[in-house]
Amino acid sequence: MARAESTMLELATKAPPFSLPDTVSGTTVGLDDARGQAGLLVAFICNHCPYVVHIRDAFATTARELQTRGIGVVAISANDATGYPADGPDKMAQEARTAGYTFPYLYDETQTVAQAYTAACTPDFFLFDQNLCLVYRGQFDGSRPGNGEPVTGKDLRRAADGLLDGAAPIQEQKPSVGCSIKWRAGNEPSYFS
């Protein structure tokens, strides 16, 4: 397991467009389909990463709460399914059902969407306002497998609360930590150089 941190994309960056297959419904979901009235959370996750497994239940709960408050949620897996078959589309659909995900779980086979977002690890979170400008990127909370901190989602929740209250983005944001995205051979993005 290669540990990585988020790249911390610049705040106010516009959400890069995407059009990806939802592994559960079989439909194609685009940026405008995913956004909610108040904003959009884009989460890069996968099935097998212990960091994602560690927060999975709390993330599913948090996502449901955000959706009821007008924030759209979408999760994307960009892992190379050839090298990591546990992260392939069929397994993603199964994981979404098991975890109770109420949002699209999209597969980025070409990895171009992950690169556009400068996603680096799983999990990696990007919260956009109603104009699709980035207001938060970073960790779910300070909990990691084995560190004893409770999984609460407090960092992401605080950012979402601020967004919904019309507050300026929180300036102190901590990078997410997790497994590196499993890039196809020769496809590792330039932002790691």
Helices and strands as residue ranges (DSSP letters): E 3-5, E 19-21, E 28-30, H 31-34, E 39-44, H 50-68, E 71-77, G 85-87, H 89-99, E 105-107, H 112-116, E 121-122, E 124-129, E 134-138, H 154-165, E 177-180, G 190-192
